[in-house]
Amino acid sequence: MKEININDFKINPFEKIGKEWMLVTSENSEKVNTMTASWGGFGVLWNKNVAFIVLRPQRYTKEFVDSSNEFSLSFFDEQYKSTLGYLGKVSGRNEDKIANSNLKITHINNVPTFEEASLVIICKNLYKQELKPDCFIVPSLDEKNYPNKDYHTLYFAEITGIFSNR
């Protein structure tokens, strides 16, 4: 993987995140876990280049992101879409889903990602906040997205590196 200067980083986040999906990957002292995500984004906050993601409380990967404070966002070519679907449906609590996916773990700057990724963004947590029902300005968003009241935690993370195999 070759590092990309953030000033040269050009993607369509609506396409890349919302339609192609990404893996959020982190590591604790024992193992690596990952999950597929299609919600998140990029921007500038507190004079830093940031990514934001949201994780539901029941997601196993949330424990890893909380304990390590670093994670990667990994993007893949179309041929991996079914693998991303699998990684989004199965919990790493119940099986070794990474081994079953046939993806190979690698590390960039000591943060786990995958050899097969075409684009990797390395992130360091800056802030997290649980979403709260009384903060919805449009109540139907709460009703539609949180029927079980399992509100996401929002993370803002500094982008510390961007890498591409292209």
Order of alpha helices (4+ residues) and beta strands (2+ residues): beta-alpha-beta-beta-beta-beta-alpha-beta-alpha-alpha-beta-beta-beta-alpha-beta
